Amino acid sequence: MQTLTIRADEALISQIVAISKALADTTNQKLIIDDGYADEAKYQSRFSEYEADIEAIRRGELETYPLEGIRDEIAKW
């Protein structure tokens, strides 16, 4: 099995998907179409977590470590 990535506008993608499904049906081939929205949802979820952390840092509710302290700890190794 091979993977193909196509970047195009929504209209063209819809047409390509329809043609691909029809071709797969007529040739009795298995076709798996991954729309990528699951990856986008995962990315958005992580981004939302980062935004929440930034707000918590600004409110003083989340402790951060100074870069110098981290450098000192790494230098010990």
N, C-alpha and C positions, 0 to 999 in steps of 0.2 A: 504494500500500500504506500502511496505517496501523499504528500501534503502540498497544497497550493494556496498561496496568499494573494488575494486580489484587493487592491485599493482603488475604489472608484466611488462615484456618487450613488445614492440609494437607489435611484431608478435603474441604473445599469446593473447594479448588484442584484436587484430583484429579477431582472430579465435573465441574467446569467444563471441564477439559482433555478428559475423555472425551466430553462432549457436543459440544465444539468440533470434535474430530477426526471424530466421526460426521457432523456437519453438513457439514464440509468434504468428506468422502468422498462423501456423497450428492449434493452439488452440484458435484463435480469442481473444487473450489477448492484453491488452494495455501495451506497453513497452516504457519507456522513458529512453533514454541513454544520460547522461550528460558527455561530454568529459572533462570537467574541464578547457578547454582553456579559457573560459570567466574569471574564477577566476585568472588564470595565467596572463592574460592581465591586469586585475585590479591591481594585485600585481606589475607588471612591471611598470604600469603607476605611482603608488604611489612611487615606488623606484626611478623612473626617477625624480619625483618632489623633493624627498629628496636629490638626487645628485645635482640638480639645486640649491637647497637652500644652500648646502655645498659650492658650487662654489661661490655663491653670498656672503656668509659669508667671504670666503677667499679674495674676491675682496673688501670687506668692504661695500658692497651695502645692506646688510641685518643686522639689529641690533639684537644682542642677549642679554640676560639678565644673569648677573652673578648669580651663584647658591646661594651665600650668600644673595643677595638681595631677592631672592625668599624665602629662609628660613626665613628671617626677616619678610616678608609679611605674611607668613603662621603663624608664631609665634603670630602675632597680633590677629589672629582669635581666 
